[in-house]
């Protein structure tokens, strides 16, 4: 079990949680850039 957590950053407990964090970050960036595009076009 310890081998599965090797290489994880200290703020996540599992790879699944890290993948969700990355996906949520991607969605947030897409929404932010879409808002910038609409606001400044």
N, CA, C, O and CB atoms as a CASP TS submission, in Angstrom:
PFRMAT TS
TARGET T0000
AUTHOR 0000-0000-0000
METHOD Language model
MODEL 1
PARENT N/A
ATOM      1  N   UNK     1       0.826  -1.194   0.000  1.00  0.00           N
ATOM      2  CA  UNK     1       0.000   0.000   0.000  1.00  0.00           C
ATOM      3  C   UNK     1       0.871   1.259   0.000  1.00  0.00           C
ATOM      4  O   UNK     1       0.521   2.261  -0.623  1.00  0.00           O
ATOM      5  CB  UNK     1      -0.940  -0.002   1.211  1.00  0.00           C
ATOM      6  N   UNK     2       1.981   1.202   0.687  1.00  0.00           N
ATOM      7  CA  UNK     2       2.874   2.359   0.738  1.00  0.00           C
ATOM      8  C   UNK     2       3.463   2.668  -0.630  1.00  0.00           C
ATOM      9  O   UNK     2       3.723   3.830  -0.941  1.00  0.00           O
ATOM     10  CB  UNK     2       3.994   2.118   1.743  1.00  0.00           C
ATOM     11  N   UNK     3       3.680   1.627  -1.464  1.00  0.00           N
ATOM     12  CA  UNK     3       4.244   1.842  -2.791  1.00  0.00           C
ATOM     13  C   UNK     3       3.304   2.646  -3.679  1.00  0.00           C
ATOM     14  O   UNK     3       3.765   3.396  -4.539  1.00  0.00           O
ATOM     15  CB  UNK     3       4.563   0.512  -3.446  1.00  0.00           C
ATOM     16  N   UNK     4       1.985   2.502  -3.487  1.00  0.00           N
ATOM     17  CA  UNK     4       1.022   3.243  -4.294  1.00  0.00           C
ATOM     18  C   UNK     4       1.090   4.737  -4.022  1.00  0.00           C
ATOM     19  O   UNK     4       0.803   5.539  -4.911  1.00  0.00           O
ATOM     20  CB  UNK     4      -0.381   2.735  -4.032  1.00  0.00           C
ATOM     21  N   UNK     5       1.462   5.120  -2.817  1.00  0.00           N
ATOM     22  CA  UNK     5       1.481   6.532  -2.450  1.00  0.00           C
ATOM     23  C   UNK     5       2.838   7.181  -2.687  1.00  0.00           C
ATOM     24  O   UNK     5       3.023   8.364  -2.400  1.00  0.00           O
ATOM     25  CB  UNK     5       1.091   6.689  -1.004  1.00  0.00           C
ATOM     26  N   UNK     6       3.770   6.424  -3.201  1.00  0.00           N
ATOM     27  CA  UNK     6       5.086   6.977  -3.476  1.00  0.00           C
ATOM     28  C   UNK     6       4.990   7.976  -4.622  1.00  0.00           C
ATOM     29  O   UNK     6       4.407   7.676  -5.664  1.00  0.00           O
ATOM     30  CB  UNK     6       6.094   5.859  -3.810  1.00  0.00           C
ATOM     31  N   UNK     7       5.554   9.149  -4.433  1.00  0.00           N
ATOM     32  CA  UNK     7       5.534  10.172  -5.453  1.00  0.00           C
ATOM     33  C   UNK     7       4.367  11.140  -5.361  1.00  0.00           C
ATOM     34  O   UNK     7       4.291  12.088  -6.142  1.00  0.00           O
ATOM     35  CB  UNK     7       5.524   9.535  -6.767  1.00  0.00           C
ATOM     36  N   UNK     8       3.458  10.918  -4.422  1.00  0.00           N
ATOM     37  CA  UNK     8       2.326  11.830  -4.245  1.00  0.00           C
ATOM     38  C   UNK     8       2.769  13.090  -3.516  1.00  0.00           C
ATOM     39  O   UNK     8       3.619  13.026  -2.628  1.00  0.00           O
ATOM     40  CB  UNK     8       1.186  11.141  -3.473  1.00  0.00           C
ATOM     41  N   UNK     9       2.195  14.244  -3.888  1.00  0.00           N
ATOM     42  CA  UNK     9       2.464  15.445  -3.098  1.00  0.00           C
ATOM     43  C   UNK     9       1.866  15.302  -1.693  1.00  0.00           C
ATOM     44  O   UNK     9       0.962  14.491  -1.495  1.00  0.00           O
ATOM     45  CB  UNK     9       1.891  16.701  -3.805  1.00  0.00           C
ATOM     46  N   UNK    10       2.348  16.064  -0.728  1.00  0.00           N
ATOM     47  CA  UNK    10       1.885  15.886   0.657  1.00  0.00           C
ATOM     48  C   UNK    10       0.445  16.335   0.911  1.00  0.00           C
ATOM     49  O   UNK    10      -0.117  16.002   1.954  1.00  0.00           O
ATOM     50  CB  UNK    10       2.789  16.636   1.578  1.00  0.00           C
ATOM     51  N   UNK    11      -0.170  17.084  -0.015  1.00  0.00           N
ATOM     52  CA  UNK    11      -1.523  17.601   0.244  1.00  0.00           C
ATOM     53  C   UNK    11      -2.641  16.717  -0.302  1.00  0.00           C
ATOM     54  O   UNK    11      -3.811  17.083  -0.199  1.00  0.00           O
ATOM     55  CB  UNK    11      -1.656  18.971  -0.346  1.00  0.00           C
ATOM     56  N   UNK    12      -2.312  15.571  -0.877  1.00  0.00           N
ATOM     57  CA  UNK    12      -3.330  14.617  -1.325  1.00  0.00           C
ATOM     58  C   UNK    12      -3.059  13.263  -0.704  1.00  0.00           C
ATOM     59  O   UNK    12      -1.922  12.935  -0.364  1.00  0.00           O
ATOM     60  CB  UNK    12      -3.357  14.509  -2.869  1.00  0.00           C
ATOM     61  N   UNK    13      -4.118  12.479  -0.562  1.00  0.00           N
ATOM     62  CA  UNK    13      -3.972  11.165   0.082  1.00  0.00           C
ATOM     63  C   UNK    13      -3.943  10.019  -0.916  1.00  0.00           C
ATOM     64  O   UNK    13      -3.474   8.929  -0.588  1.00  0.00           O
ATOM     65  CB  UNK    13      -5.099  10.942   1.061  1.00  0.00           C
ATOM     66  N   UNK    14      -4.442  10.251  -2.143  1.00  0.00           N
ATOM     67  CA  UNK    14      -4.488   9.161  -3.118  1.00  0.00           C
ATOM     68  C   UNK    14      -4.326   9.730  -4.526  1.00  0.00           C
ATOM     69  O   UNK    14      -4.473  10.932  -4.748  1.00  0.00           O
ATOM     70  CB  UNK    14      -5.819   8.363  -2.997  1.00  0.00           C
ATOM     71  N   UNK    15      -4.024   8.847  -5.463  1.00  0.00           N
ATOM     72  CA  UNK    15      -3.898   9.266  -6.856  1.00  0.00           C
ATOM     73  C   UNK    15      -5.237   9.744  -7.404  1.00  0.00           C
ATOM     74  O   UNK    15      -5.288  10.687  -8.194  1.00  0.00           O
ATOM     75  CB  UNK    15      -3.358   8.119  -7.712  1.00  0.00           C
ATOM     76  N   UNK    16      -6.325   9.090  -6.982  1.00  0.00           N
ATOM     77  CA  UNK    16      -7.655   9.500  -7.450  1.00  0.00           C
ATOM     78  C   UNK    16      -7.945  10.943  -7.038  1.00  0.00           C
ATOM     79  O   UNK    16      -8.470  11.722  -7.832  1.00  0.00           O
ATOM     80  CB  UNK    16      -8.746   8.554  -6.891  1.00  0.00           C
ATOM     81  N   UNK    17      -7.607  11.296  -5.805  1.00  0.00           N
ATOM     82  CA  UNK    17      -7.819  12.660  -5.330  1.00  0.00           C
ATOM     83  C   UNK    17      -6.967  13.645  -6.128  1.00  0.00           C
ATOM     84  O   UNK    17      -7.423  14.747  -6.433  1.00  0.00           O
ATOM     85  CB  UNK    17      -7.492  12.764  -3.830  1.00  0.00           C
ATOM     86  N   UNK    18      -5.747  13.264  -6.465  1.00  0.00           N
ATOM     87  CA  UNK    18      -4.876  14.127  -7.260  1.00  0.00           C
ATOM     88  C   UNK    18      -5.454  14.331  -8.651  1.00  0.00           C
ATOM     89  O   UNK    18      -5.431  15.449  -9.168  1.00  0.00           O
ATOM     90  CB  UNK    18      -3.466  13.532  -7.353  1.00  0.00           C
ATOM     91  N   UNK    19      -5.974  13.268  -9.271  1.00  0.00           N
ATOM     92  CA  UNK    19      -6.569  13.393 -10.603  1.00  0.00           C
ATOM     93  C   UNK    19      -7.787  14.304 -10.582  1.00  0.00           C
ATOM     94  O   UNK    19      -7.975  15.095 -11.507  1.00  0.00           O
ATOM     95  CB  UNK    19      -6.956  12.020 -11.144  1.00  0.00           C
ATOM     96  N   UNK    20      -8.622  14.212  -9.543  1.00  0.00           N
ATOM     97  CA  UNK    20      -9.787  15.088  -9.413  1.00  0.00           C
ATOM     98  C   UNK    20      -9.339  16.537  -9.249  1.00  0.00           C
ATOM     99  O   UNK    20      -9.953  17.444  -9.811  1.00  0.00           O
ATOM    100  CB  UNK    20     -10.665  14.658  -8.216  1.00  0.00           C
ATOM    101  N   UNK    21      -8.285  16.755  -8.492  1.00  0.00           N
ATOM    102  CA  UNK    21      -7.762  18.101  -8.292  1.00  0.00           C
ATOM    103  C   UNK    21      -7.259  18.694  -9.610  1.00  0.00           C
ATOM    104  O   UNK    21      -7.516  19.862  -9.903  1.00  0.00           O
ATOM    105  CB  UNK    21      -6.635  18.084  -7.252  1.00  0.00           C
ATOM    106  N   UNK    22      -6.557  17.907 -10.390  1.00  0.00           N
ATOM    107  CA  UNK    22      -6.056  18.370 -11.682  1.00  0.00           C
ATOM    108  C   UNK    22      -7.215  18.670 -12.631  1.00  0.00           C
ATOM    109  O   UNK    22      -7.195  19.685 -13.327  1.00  0.00           O
ATOM    110  CB  UNK    22      -5.115  17.322 -12.303  1.00  0.00           C
ATOM    111  N   UNK    23      -8.229  17.795 -12.667  1.00  0.00           N
ATOM    112  CA  UNK    23      -9.387  18.008 -13.537  1.00  0.00           C
ATOM    113  C   UNK    23     -10.157  19.259 -13.114  1.00  0.00           C
ATOM    114  O   UNK    23     -10.584  20.033 -13.971  1.00  0.00           O
ATOM    115  CB  UNK    23     -10.314  16.776 -13.511  1.00  0.00           C
ATOM    116  N   UNK    24     -10.339  19.466 -11.821  1.00  0.00           N
ATOM    117  CA  UNK    24     -11.050  20.659 -11.339  1.00  0.00           C
ATOM    118  C   UNK    24     -10.266  21.925 -11.675  1.00  0.00           C
ATOM    119  O   UNK    24     -10.856  22.949 -12.021  1.00  0.00           O
ATOM    120  CB  UNK    24     -11.289  20.571  -9.815  1.00  0.00           C
ATOM    121  N   UNK    25      -8.961  21.859 -11.575  1.00  0.00           N
ATOM    122  CA  UNK    25      -8.122  22.992 -11.938  1.00  0.00           C
ATOM    123  C   UNK    25      -8.265  23.310 -13.424  1.00  0.00           C
ATOM    124  O   UNK    25      -8.345  24.481 -13.797  1.00  0.00           O
ATOM    125  CB  UNK    25      -6.653  22.707 -11.590  1.00  0.00           C
ATOM    126  N   UNK    26      -8.297  22.300 -14.266  1.00  0.00           N
ATOM    127  CA  UNK    26      -8.465  22.498 -15.696  1.00  0.00           C
ATOM    128  C   UNK    26      -9.811  23.160 -16.008  1.00  0.00           C
ATOM    129  O   UNK    26      -9.873  24.097 -16.805  1.00  0.00           O
ATOM    130  CB  UNK    26      -8.349  21.162 -16.431  1.00  0.00           C
ATOM    131  N   UNK    27     -10.867  22.684 -15.392  1.00  0.00           N
ATOM    132  CA  UNK    27     -12.199  23.265 -15.605  1.00  0.00           C
ATOM    133  C   UNK    27     -12.215  24.720 -15.142  1.00  0.00           C
ATOM    134  O   UNK    27     -12.772  25.580 -15.824  1.00  0.00           O
ATOM    135  CB  UNK    27     -13.284  22.448 -14.852  1.00  0.00           C
ATOM    136  N   UNK    28     -11.612  25.000 -13.996  1.00  0.00           N
ATOM    137  CA  UNK    28     -11.572  26.374 -13.482  1.00  0.00           C
ATOM    138  C   UNK    28     -10.817  27.292 -14.440  1.00  0.00           C
ATOM    139  O   UNK    28     -11.244  28.423 -14.672  1.00  0.00           O
ATOM    140  CB  UNK    28     -10.915  26.410 -12.090  1.00  0.00           C
ATOM    141  N   UNK    29      -9.712  26.828 -14.993  1.00  0.00           N
ATOM    142  CA  UNK    29      -8.960  27.647 -15.938  1.00  0.00           C
ATOM    143  C   UNK    29      -9.744  27.896 -17.223  1.00  0.00           C
ATOM    144  O   UNK    29      -9.724  29.006 -17.754  1.00  0.00           O
ATOM    145  CB  UNK    29      -7.633  26.984 -16.263  1.00  0.00           C
ATOM    146  N   UNK    30     -10.427  26.882 -17.722  1.00  0.00           N
ATOM    147  CA  UNK    30     -11.234  27.041 -18.936  1.00  0.00           C
ATOM    148  C   UNK    30     -12.328  28.073 -18.701  1.00  0.00           C
ATOM    149  O   UNK    30     -12.555  28.940 -19.545  1.00  0.00           O
ATOM    150  CB  UNK    30     -11.853  25.690 -19.368  1.00  0.00           C
ATOM    151  N   UNK    31     -13.009  27.983 -17.557  1.00  0.00           N
ATOM    152  CA  UNK    31     -14.067  28.951 -17.247  1.00  0.00           C
ATOM    153  C   UNK    31     -13.496  30.360 -17.078  1.00  0.00           C
ATOM    154  O   UNK    31     -14.101  31.329 -17.538  1.00  0.00           O
ATOM    155  CB  UNK    31     -14.817  28.531 -15.971  1.00  0.00           C
ATOM    156  N   UNK    32     -12.358  30.480 -16.434  1.00  0.00           N
ATOM    157  CA  UNK    32     -11.723  31.780 -16.248  1.00  0.00           C
ATOM    158  C   UNK    32     -11.341  32.403 -17.587  1.00  0.00           C
ATOM    159  O   UNK    32     -11.598  33.585 -17.818  1.00  0.00           O
ATOM    160  CB  UNK    32     -10.488  31.646 -15.360  1.00  0.00           C
ATOM    161  N   UNK    33     -10.734  31.621 -18.461  1.00  0.00           N
ATOM    162  CA  UNK    33     -10.337  32.150 -19.765  1.00  0.00           C
ATOM    163  C   UNK    33     -11.544  32.473 -20.638  1.00  0.00           C
ATOM    164  O   UNK    33     -11.495  33.425 -21.417  1.00  0.00           O
ATOM    165  CB  UNK    33      -9.434  31.157 -20.480  1.00  0.00           C
ATOM    166  N   UNK    34     -12.609  31.715 -20.529  1.00  0.00           N
ATOM    167  CA  UNK    34     -13.839  32.020 -21.261  1.00  0.00           C
ATOM    168  C   UNK    34     -14.420  33.345 -20.764  1.00  0.00           C
ATOM    169  O   UNK    34     -14.881  34.164 -21.559  1.00  0.00           O
ATOM    170  CB  UNK    34     -14.876  30.872 -21.099  1.00  0.00           C
ATOM    171  N   UNK    35     -14.395  33.545 -19.458  1.00  0.00           N
ATOM    172  CA  UNK    35     -14.887  34.802 -18.903  1.00  0.00           C
ATOM    173  C   UNK    35     -14.029  35.976 -19.370  1.00  0.00           C
ATOM    174  O   UNK    35     -14.563  37.019 -19.747  1.00  0.00           O
ATOM    175  CB  UNK    35     -14.910  34.738 -17.370  1.00  0.00           C
ATOM    176  N   UNK    36     -12.699  35.814 -19.347  1.00  0.00           N
ATOM    177  CA  UNK    36     -11.805  36.864 -19.849  1.00  0.00           C
ATOM    178  C   UNK    36     -12.098  37.183 -21.310  1.00  0.00           C
ATOM    179  O   UNK    36     -12.115  38.350 -21.702  1.00  0.00           O
ATOM    180  CB  UNK    36     -10.339  36.443 -19.689  1.00  0.00           C
ATOM    181  N   UNK    37     -12.324  36.163 -22.106  1.00  0.00           N
ATOM    182  CA  UNK    37     -12.599  36.361 -23.525  1.00  0.00           C
ATOM    183  C   UNK    37     -13.874  37.177 -23.717  1.00  0.00           C
ATOM    184  O   UNK    37     -13.909  38.101 -24.530  1.00  0.00           O
ATOM    185  CB  UNK    37     -12.719  35.008 -24.244  1.00  0.00           C
ATOM    186  N   UNK    38     -14.908  36.838 -22.975  1.00  0.00           N
ATOM    187  CA  UNK    38     -16.171  37.567 -23.095  1.00  0.00           C
ATOM    188  C   UNK    38     -16.076  38.977 -22.511  1.00  0.00           C
ATOM    189  O   UNK    38     -16.681  39.909 -23.042  1.00  0.00           O
ATOM    190  CB  UNK    38     -17.286  36.796 -22.402  1.00  0.00           C
ATOM    191  N   UNK    39     -15.336  39.137 -21.443  1.00  0.00           N
ATOM    192  CA  UNK    39     -15.260  40.437 -20.781  1.00  0.00           C
ATOM    193  C   UNK    39     -14.429  41.447 -21.575  1.00  0.00           C
ATOM    194  O   UNK    39     -14.726  42.642 -21.551  1.00  0.00           O
ATOM    195  CB  UNK    39     -14.674  40.274 -19.391  1.00  0.00           C
ATOM    196  N   UNK    40     -13.413  40.991 -22.266  1.00  0.00           N
ATOM    197  CA  UNK    40     -12.483  41.909 -22.930  1.00  0.00           C
ATOM    198  C   UNK    40     -12.539  41.852 -24.450  1.00  0.00           C
ATOM    199  O   UNK    40     -11.622  42.318 -25.126  1.00  0.00           O
ATOM    200  CB  UNK    40     -11.090  41.615 -22.485  1.00  0.00           C
ATOM    201  N   UNK    41     -13.610  41.283 -24.988  1.00  0.00           N
ATOM    202  CA  UNK    41     -13.708  41.252 -26.454  1.00  0.00           C
ATOM    203  C   UNK    41     -14.633  42.339 -26.966  1.00  0.00           C
ATOM    204  O   UNK    41     -14.834  42.461 -28.174  1.00  0.00           O
ATOM    205  CB  UNK    41     -14.202  39.886 -26.931  1.00  0.00           C
TER
END
